[in-house]
Amino acid sequence: MDQKKIQRINELAKKERETGLTDVEKEERLALRQEYIADMKANLTATLENTYLVDEKGNKTKLQKKE
């Protein structure tokens, strides 16, 4: 997610606290938040897929996804 979209989320949050949002702005905020959450989940998943556990002997074990 680019910085402009994050800035827009913050602008909408500030406006909501000060004056309230219109229905169109609420829908925009919801869509931006959902996109932000999806991006965060994708980044976390990518990080965890490239994470290894190292035991005391130096053996690397890739994290396994829980079923």
C-alpha positions in Angstrom: 0.0 0.0 0.0 1.4 3.4 -1.0 1.9 6.3 1.4 -0.9 8.3 -0.2 -3.5 5.7 0.7 -2.2 5.5 4.3 -2.4 9.3 4.5 -5.9 9.2 3.2 -6.9 6.7 6.0 -5.4 9.1 8.5 -7.3 12.1 7.0 -10.6 10.2 7.2 -9.9 9.2 10.8 -9.2 12.8 11.8 -12.3 14.1 9.9 -14.5 11.5 11.6 -13.3 12.7 15.1 -13.8 16.3 14.2 -17.0 16.5 12.1 -18.1 13.0 11.1 -18.1 11.2 7.7 -20.5 11.0 4.9 -21.7 7.5 3.7 -19.4 7.7 0.7 -16.4 8.5 2.9 -17.3 5.7 5.3 -17.3 3.3 2.3 -13.9 4.7 1.1 -12.5 4.3 4.6 -13.7 0.7 4.9 -12.2 -0.2 1.5 -8.9 1.4 2.3 -8.8 -0.4 5.7 -9.5 -3.7 4.1 -6.7 -3.2 1.6 -4.3 -2.2 4.4 -5.2 -5.3 6.4 -4.7 -7.5 3.4 -1.3 -6.0 2.7 -0.2 -6.4 6.3 -1.3 -10.1 6.3 0.5 -10.7 3.0 3.7 -9.1 4.4 3.5 -11.1 7.6 2.9 -14.4 5.7 5.9 -13.7 3.5 8.1 -13.0 6.5 7.0 -16.2 8.3 7.6 -18.3 5.1 11.2 -17.1 5.2 11.8 -17.7 8.9 13.9 -20.5 10.2 14.4 -21.8 13.7 18.0 -22.6 14.7 18.6 -25.1 17.5 21.7 -25.2 19.8 23.6 -27.4 17.3 23.1 -24.9 14.5 20.5 -26.9 12.6 18.0 -24.8 10.7 14.4 -25.8 10.6 11.8 -24.0 8.5 8.6 -22.9 10.3 5.7 -25.2 9.5 2.2 -23.9 8.9 -0.3 -25.2 11.5 -3.1 -27.2 10.1 
